[in-house]
Amino acid sequence: MSVIIVLLIASISVAAIFLFAFLWSVKNGQYKDEISPPVRILFDDATPTVQQQPTEENNTNE
């Protein structure tokens, strides 16, 4: 029975820590950016250039 009380206190403590962290992030403006997430998908990322590695077929020195 005492294990249940310890686990209950531990789980409530962890939940309180996460609630405090969430409220702190909302207070500091972490979630205020409402414009850029929908617009960000419209911009293309820079496409990486792939350099072809030399193979044995391309390096024949006959």
DAGIMO-V235476 format. One record per residue. N is the residue number from 1. D_FIRST is the distance of its C-alpha to the first C-alpha in whole Angstrom. Layout:
n->(N & N)
d_first->(D_FIRST & D_FIRST)
This chain:
n->(1 & 2 & 3 & 4 & 5 & 6 & 7 & 8 & 9 & 10 & 11 & 12 & 13 & 14 & 15 & 16 & 17 & 18 & 19 & 20 & 21 & 22 & 23 & 24 & 25 & 26 & 27 & 28 & 29 & 30 & 31 & 32 & 33 & 34 & 35 & 36 & 37 & 38 & 39 & 40 & 41 & 42 & 43 & 44 & 45 & 46 & 47 & 48 & 49 & 50 & 51 & 52 & 53 & 54 & 55 & 56 & 57 & 58 & 59 & 60 & 61 & 62)
d_first->(0 & 4 & 5 & 5 & 7 & 9 & 10 & 11 & 13 & 15 & 16 & 17 & 19 & 20 & 22 & 23 & 25 & 26 & 27 & 29 & 31 & 32 & 33 & 35 & 37 & 38 & 39 & 41 & 43 & 41 & 42 & 45 & 47 & 48 & 51 & 51 & 49 & 51 & 54 & 53 & 53 & 56 & 57 & 58 & 57 & 59 & 60 & 60 & 63 & 63 & 65 & 66 & 66 & 69 & 69 & 72 & 74 & 74 & 75 & 78 & 81 & 84)
